[in-house]
Amino acid sequence: MKILMVCLGNICRSPLAEGIMKTKVPESFVVDSAGTISMHEGEHPDKRAIKTAAHHDVDISMQKSRPITRADYETFDKIYCMDASVYKDVMAKALNEEERQKVSLFLEAAGKFNNTEVPDPYWGGMEDFEKVFQLLDKGCNAIASQLTIHNL
Ligand code: 4NP
């Protein structure tokens, strides 16, 4: 099973989602992340995201931002988008129904949450990063159990 987490810049939300998900799935799973923009390409995650993850014993410091590529639509089985705008952009670049079916909103796939979007903490403070971590952690628990039941 190959999972791709996608947000806008690939420096805040999707690096956290990648790091958290890796702690919840078997080692045979591939978990990666990407952004819809290339503005931060090659950069490590935002310092606040690294610090928040480290506080929960998750190390995301070695990750590097990259934009989503055409190959990702073929390589990955599941592509989880952090918000509606990211979902729209990722869906728009899918070439066919098979690729579109891989794409979903992260919180919709996780189910049982009132909101469908993981809020962007980029313009916020450390408390916003912590809230995002908690939301992603719950979402990853739900998605990881769905996926591991069927794909061990
Ligand atoms: P992310 O957050 O999509 O969660 O990585 C953002 C990162 C960068 C920008 C916006 C959001 N930016 O405008 O540069």
Residues whose N, C-alpha, C, O or C-beta is under 5 A from the ligand:
A	BS01	4NP	C7 L8 G9 N10 I11 C12 R13 S14 D120 Y122
